Amino acid sequence: MLNLDLIKKRNFYIILIILIGILFRFFYFLNVDGWFDEWNMLYTIDPSVSNEDTWKRYYGDRGDHNLPEYYPPLNAFLLKYIFTFFEYNIENTRLISLFFGCGSLVLVFYLSRIFSNFNYSLISTTLVAFNLFLIWQSSEIRPHSFVVFFSLLSIILFIKIQNQSFNECKATYFIYLLSSLILLSSWPFALIIFFAKFIFLAQDFFDKKKINKSILLVIFLSLLLYVILNLDYLLYHLSRDEHYTKLYLAFFYSFHFRSFFGSIYLGAIFLILFSLLLIFNYKNIFFKSQKDNILIFIILSSYFLTISYSIIGASVISPKYIIFILPLIIIWSVFKIEVSKFKFKDHLLISILFLTILNFFINFKNNPIDRPPTKEMLEVIASSNIKAIYTPETIVFNHFVSTHKIFKKNNLRIDKAENIDSYKGPFWFLCVNNARFALGDNNLPEQDKCKYFEKGDIYSLKREIKVTDYILRKYEN
């Protein structure tokens, strides 16, 4: 029995680590700006339009810009429904992702405790808390944090009911069924998790000559209900024959680890470590049924299935698509180090912790997707007391700008530059110029669209601000 002081001490440490992880996710949330994918997501989930218009936007009807969405519609309609009760703005939309990103830290600790003792579980949770990729994705207006949360929950519940019949824990089985439906309906790549579960159950059957029929039944039921509820989406998604994430040679020696761990150096360390652990434990993985095998089967299945689908169908090589394996890589690796006979295993883990935290502070702001500094531009505009903004951009972009709290608080107005004829008075002209998320770092000349008001002498330029991704000009007419 643990004494009360030790329990309190342990609780203090895990709560501290989780709070630190939440704090840094919140700090990143406060300073992050939006980019192209998020502009489209915000336009799709606008609660002020009808469900019919939401479906049209989902399938690509965006006025002057057509880009269909391929994530499941559940997430879009869930967000739209939430904002019938809360103020609809970009900050609140990010809060939903932030909530599930922070909640995942609790589930990471819970899952790691199934395999590891407290100290090693604390190490796993700390590595996840300081993981840059998960921090960055916790503020993305996409289902990624939502998917990580329900993936972890699904795995925990699967392990929990593995050796229990339906009659022994009906409530847990029902929660598992419900969470599985939510997970699958949120992200089609979550099917990988269920593929791995079948491998795990098959190995367990061949090794122990017994099988839990209740768990098999609930998995089949989950998949059946998923197909019934999402048949239209599945047919829509499977009809794709191309994708922007191409299968590339470097993937076969990087396996997303560079993205997963926030830098090429830390990614290389984790990839080498993970590969060595895989080699040293291959007999236990492939020839012996063990509880932790569910984690490695999900990890390996994610690579096998995405590569296979990319070869025979549309290429889907993106780290965000299989983000749910990232905490599993960390938990499994720490556990395998824990049970190894390596003399300096504690020193190794301390070194990895140190390098992870160091990498965190060095690369915290180095999100590989560069985002236009929209908040900075809006602060300049709001401080000028000029309410009118005109742009040469799409309806989607203008809607994105209008969803900011600062925009609404200052009663700003935004419209397309071509509609300025009836307006008299000073105004701001905002132009997205050679955006890095589309073109990467570049020294390209100013785009023609950003010269909209330079012709003739009708408009007098009073101020100009050029920053990366944006040109902001104040005019009088």
LOGUNU-166393 format. One line per 8 residues: number of its first residue (from 0); their letters; for each residue x, y, z of C-alpha. Coordinates in steps of 0.1 Angstrom, whole numbers. Example, Ala and Ser with C-alpha at 12.3 -4.5 7.8 and 13.67 -1.06 7.14 Angstrom:
# residues 2
0) AS) 123 -45 78 ~ 137 -11 71 $
***
This chain:
# residues 477
0) MLNLDLIK) 0 0 0 ~ 12 34 -9 ~ 13 59 20 ~ -8 90 18 ~ 22 114 15 ~ 36 94 -15 ~ 1 95 -32 ~ -1 133 -26 $
8) KRNFYIIL) 34 137 -40 ~ 26 117 -71 ~ -6 135 -77 ~ 12 168 -74 ~ 38 158 -100 ~ 13 145 -126 ~ -10 175 -121 ~ 20 198 -125 $
16) IILIGILF) 31 182 -157 ~ -4 182 -172 ~ -9 219 -162 ~ 24 228 -178 ~ 13 211 -210 ~ -20 229 -208 ~ -2 262 -201 ~ 20 260 -232 $
24) RFFYFLNV) -9 249 -254 ~ -28 279 -242 ~ 1 303 -247 ~ 5 290 -283 ~ -33 294 -288 ~ -31 331 -278 ~ -6 339 -305 ~ -15 317 -334 $
32) DGWFDEWN) -29 331 -367 ~ -51 313 -393 ~ -41 299 -427 ~ -58 287 -458 ~ -73 254 -445 ~ -87 272 -415 ~ -102 300 -436 ~ -122 274 -455 $
40) MLYTIDPS) -132 256 -423 ~ -145 288 -407 ~ -165 296 -439 ~ -181 261 -439 ~ -192 261 -402 ~ -208 295 -402 ~ -239 291 -379 ~ -258 319 -396 $
48) VSNEDTWK) -264 299 -428 ~ -288 271 -434 ~ -277 234 -433 ~ -283 233 -470 ~ -258 261 -476 ~ -234 244 -451 ~ -235 212 -473 ~ -229 233 -504 $
56) RYYGDRGD) -199 250 -488 ~ -186 216 -476 ~ -187 203 -512 ~ -169 233 -526 ~ -195 260 -533 ~ -176 290 -520 ~ -186 317 -544 ~ -154 328 -561 $
64) HNLPEYYP) -133 299 -548 ~ -140 262 -551 ~ -123 238 -527 ~ -142 208 -514 ~ -135 194 -480 ~ -125 158 -474 ~ -126 155 -437 ~ -159 139 -424 $
72) PLNAFLLK) -188 163 -421 ~ -195 154 -385 ~ -168 178 -372 ~ -181 206 -393 ~ -217 202 -382 ~ -207 197 -346 ~ -188 230 -346 ~ -217 247 -363 $
80) YIFTFFEY) -241 234 -337 ~ -218 245 -308 ~ -218 280 -322 ~ -256 283 -320 ~ -249 286 -282 ~ -216 305 -281 ~ -203 335 -299 ~ -190 326 -333 $
88) NIENTRLI) -154 337 -337 ~ -121 322 -346 ~ -108 323 -310 ~ -137 303 -297 ~ -134 278 -326 ~ -98 272 -316 ~ -109 267 -280 ~ -127 235 -291 $
96) SLFFGCGS) -94 220 -305 ~ -75 233 -274 ~ -99 216 -250 ~ -94 182 -266 ~ -57 188 -270 ~ -54 194 -233 ~ -77 166 -224 ~ -55 142 -243 $
104) LVLVFYLS) -27 147 -217 ~ -49 131 -191 ~ -56 102 -213 ~ -19 98 -222 ~ -11 94 -185 ~ -40 70 -180 ~ -29 48 -210 ~ 7 48 -201 $
112) RIFSNFNY) -1 37 -165 ~ -17 6 -180 ~ 18 -5 -190 ~ 43 15 -170 ~ 49 23 -134 ~ 43 59 -122 ~ 77 73 -129 ~ 79 61 -164 $
120) SLISTTLV) 43 71 -170 ~ 53 106 -158 ~ 81 106 -184 ~ 57 96 -212 ~ 33 123 -202 ~ 61 149 -200 ~ 73 140 -235 ~ 38 144 -249 $
128) AFNLFLIW) 32 176 -229 ~ 63 192 -246 ~ 57 177 -280 ~ 56 206 -305 ~ 36 188 -331 ~ 8 181 -307 ~ 10 216 -293 ~ 7 232 -328 $
136) QSSEIRPH) -22 209 -337 ~ -40 217 -305 ~ -49 251 -319 ~ -56 240 -355 ~ -93 245 -366 ~ -94 209 -378 ~ -104 176 -362 ~ -69 165 -353 $
144) SFVVFFSL) -69 171 -315 ~ -104 157 -314 ~ -92 125 -331 ~ -62 121 -308 ~ -85 124 -278 ~ -110 98 -290 ~ -82 75 -303 ~ -67 73 -269 $
152) LSIILFIK) -101 68 -253 ~ -109 40 -277 ~ -77 22 -270 ~ -81 26 -232 ~ -116 12 -233 ~ -105 -16 -257 ~ -79 -27 -232 ~ -103 -24 -203 $
160) IQNQSFNE) -130 -47 -219 ~ -105 -71 -235 ~ -109 -97 -207 ~ -144 -88 -196 ~ -177 -101 -210 ~ -206 -78 -220 ~ -226 -88 -189 ~ -197 -78 -166 $
168) CKATYFIY) -194 -42 -178 ~ -223 -32 -201 ~ -218 5 -195 ~ -181 3 -206 ~ -191 -16 -237 ~ -217 10 -246 ~ -192 39 -240 ~ -167 20 -262 $
176) LLSSLILL) -193 16 -290 ~ -203 53 -288 ~ -167 66 -287 ~ -158 43 -316 ~ -186 57 -337 ~ -175 93 -329 ~ -139 85 -337 ~ -146 68 -370 $
184) SSWPFALI) -171 94 -380 ~ -145 121 -373 ~ -116 107 -393 ~ -115 78 -418 ~ -79 70 -410 ~ -91 58 -376 ~ -101 26 -394 ~ -64 18 -390 $
192) IFFAKFIF) -69 15 -352 ~ -96 -11 -357 ~ -75 -30 -383 ~ -48 -32 -357 ~ -73 -44 -331 ~ -82 -73 -353 ~ -46 -82 -356 ~ -42 -80 -319 $
200) LAQDFFDK) -72 -102 -312 ~ -61 -127 -338 ~ -26 -130 -322 ~ -43 -133 -288 ~ -64 -161 -301 ~ -36 -181 -316 ~ -14 -177 -285 ~ -41 -183 -258 $
208) KKINKSIL) -66 -203 -278 ~ -95 -182 -266 ~ -113 -151 -278 ~ -137 -126 -263 ~ -168 -128 -285 ~ -183 -98 -269 ~ -155 -75 -279 ~ -155 -89 -315 $
216) LVIFLSLL) -193 -83 -317 ~ -191 -47 -305 ~ -162 -39 -330 ~ -182 -54 -359 ~ -212 -34 -347 ~ -192 -2 -345 ~ -179 -7 -381 ~ -214 -16 -394 $
224) LYVILNLD) -230 14 -379 ~ -202 36 -391 ~ -206 24 -427 ~ -244 29 -425 ~ -241 64 -411 ~ -213 75 -433 ~ -219 56 -466 ~ -223 88 -487 $
232) YLLYHLSR) -191 103 -473 ~ -171 70 -478 ~ -182 68 -515 ~ -173 105 -519 ~ -139 101 -503 ~ -130 68 -520 ~ -137 84 -554 ~ -106 105 -551 $
240) DEHYTKLY) -77 96 -573 ~ -53 124 -563 ~ -42 144 -532 ~ -18 172 -525 ~ 3 149 -501 ~ 24 129 -526 ~ 43 98 -517 ~ 80 109 -517 $
248) LAFFYSFH) 113 90 -514 ~ 124 108 -482 ~ 93 94 -464 ~ 108 60 -464 ~ 137 70 -442 ~ 119 97 -421 ~ 84 82 -415 ~ 70 116 -404 $
256) FRSFFGSI) 93 116 -373 ~ 108 149 -383 ~ 73 165 -382 ~ 62 145 -352 ~ 90 157 -330 ~ 94 193 -343 ~ 129 191 -357 ~ 150 169 -379 $
264) YLGAIFLI) 175 162 -351 ~ 150 152 -324 ~ 130 133 -350 ~ 161 114 -360 ~ 169 105 -324 ~ 134 91 -318 ~ 133 73 -352 ~ 167 55 -344 $
272) LFSLLLIF) 155 47 -308 ~ 121 34 -320 ~ 138 13 -348 ~ 162 -3 -323 ~ 134 -10 -299 ~ 114 -26 -327 ~ 144 -48 -337 ~ 152 -59 -301 $
280) NYKNIFFK) 115 -67 -294 ~ 105 -83 -327 ~ 100 -118 -311 ~ 77 -105 -284 ~ 58 -84 -309 ~ 52 -110 -336 ~ 53 -143 -317 ~ 39 -135 -283 $
288) SQKDNILI) 6 -120 -273 ~ 12 -90 -250 ~ -10 -62 -239 ~ 13 -35 -252 ~ 13 -51 -287 ~ -19 -32 -294 ~ 1 0 -295 ~ 28 -13 -319 $
296) FIILSSYF) 2 -29 -341 ~ -16 4 -345 ~ 17 22 -352 ~ 29 -3 -378 ~ -6 -6 -394 ~ -7 31 -399 ~ 24 31 -420 ~ 15 -1 -439 $
304) LTISYSII) -20 10 -448 ~ -13 46 -457 ~ 16 35 -480 ~ -6 8 -496 ~ -35 33 -501 ~ -11 59 -515 ~ 2 33 -541 ~ -32 19 -552 $
312) GASVISPK) -54 50 -547 ~ -48 87 -537 ~ -16 95 -520 ~ -23 103 -483 ~ 12 109 -469 ~ 7 135 -443 ~ 17 134 -406 ~ -16 150 -396 $
320) YIIFILPL) -35 121 -411 ~ -20 96 -386 ~ -14 120 -357 ~ -30 96 -333 ~ 0 73 -334 ~ 24 100 -321 ~ 15 96 -283 ~ 15 58 -289 $
328) IIIWSVFK) 51 59 -302 ~ 61 78 -271 ~ 42 55 -247 ~ 54 23 -263 ~ 90 35 -266 ~ 92 45 -229 ~ 76 13 -218 ~ 101 -8 -238 $
336) IEVSKFKF) 130 11 -224 ~ 115 6 -189 ~ 113 -32 -192 ~ 147 -35 -210 ~ 179 -47 -193 ~ 198 -17 -206 ~ 220 -5 -177 ~ 217 32 -185 $
344) KDHLLISI) 180 33 -194 ~ 172 60 -169 ~ 201 81 -181 ~ 188 76 -216 ~ 153 88 -208 ~ 166 118 -189 ~ 187 127 -219 ~ 157 124 -242 $
352) LFLTILNF) 136 145 -218 ~ 163 172 -218 ~ 166 172 -256 ~ 128 174 -260 ~ 124 203 -236 ~ 154 221 -253 ~ 139 215 -287 ~ 106 228 -274 $
360) FINFKNNP) 121 262 -264 ~ 142 265 -296 ~ 114 257 -320 ~ 82 267 -302 ~ 73 293 -328 ~ 87 274 -358 ~ 54 259 -370 ~ 62 245 -405 $
368) IDRPPTKE) 30 261 -418 ~ 37 298 -419 ~ 6 318 -412 ~ -1 354 -423 ~ 0 378 -393 ~ -37 387 -395 ~ -41 397 -358 ~ -12 422 -362 $
376) MLEVIASS) -28 438 -393 ~ -62 440 -375 ~ -46 457 -345 ~ -31 483 -368 ~ -65 489 -385 ~ -84 490 -352 ~ -60 516 -338 ~ -66 539 -367 $
384) NIKAIYTP) -104 544 -361 ~ -110 537 -398 ~ -137 511 -401 ~ -136 502 -438 ~ -114 474 -452 ~ -113 464 -488 ~ -94 434 -503 ~ -88 418 -536 $
392) ETIVFNHF) -93 384 -519 ~ -119 357 -519 ~ -152 357 -500 ~ -136 329 -478 ~ -107 352 -468 ~ -129 382 -460 ~ -152 360 -439 ~ -121 347 -420 $
400) VSTHKIFK) -110 382 -412 ~ -145 391 -400 ~ -145 363 -375 ~ -118 378 -353 ~ -128 392 -319 ~ -109 425 -326 ~ -128 429 -359 ~ -162 426 -341 $
408) KNNLRIDK) -152 446 -311 ~ -142 476 -332 ~ -172 473 -356 ~ -150 469 -386 ~ -163 463 -421 ~ -148 443 -449 ~ -157 440 -486 ~ -141 431 -519 $
416) AENIDSYK) -122 460 -536 ~ -145 458 -567 ~ -174 470 -545 ~ -158 503 -534 ~ -176 526 -559 ~ -203 536 -535 ~ -179 543 -506 ~ -165 577 -498 $
424) GPFWFLCV) -139 583 -472 ~ -106 568 -459 ~ -102 530 -460 ~ -77 503 -455 ~ -66 480 -484 ~ -55 445 -472 ~ -38 421 -497 ~ -24 386 -492 $
432) NNARFALG) 9 388 -510 ~ 28 356 -520 ~ 16 337 -490 ~ 43 314 -475 ~ 19 285 -468 ~ 13 283 -505 ~ 47 292 -520 ~ 72 287 -491 $
440) DNNLPEQD) 99 313 -485 ~ 103 335 -515 ~ 115 368 -529 ~ 88 372 -555 ~ 77 406 -567 ~ 44 421 -554 ~ 14 404 -569 ~ -7 423 -594 $
448) KCKYFEKG) -38 420 -573 ~ -21 441 -546 ~ -17 470 -570 ~ -55 474 -573 ~ -57 510 -562 ~ -24 522 -578 ~ -39 532 -611 ~ -50 567 -617 $
456) DIYSLKRE) -52 596 -591 ~ -86 589 -575 ~ -71 573 -544 ~ -44 590 -523 ~ -20 566 -505 ~ -14 578 -469 ~ 4 549 -453 ~ 19 516 -463 $
464) IKVTDYIL) 29 486 -442 ~ 46 456 -458 ~ 51 425 -438 ~ 56 389 -447 ~ 24 376 -464 ~ 6 409 -462 ~ 5 444 -477 ~ -16 469 -458 $
472) RKYEN) -23 504 -473 ~ -43 533 -461 ~ -61 553 -488 ~ -83 584 -490 ~ -105 592 -519 $
***
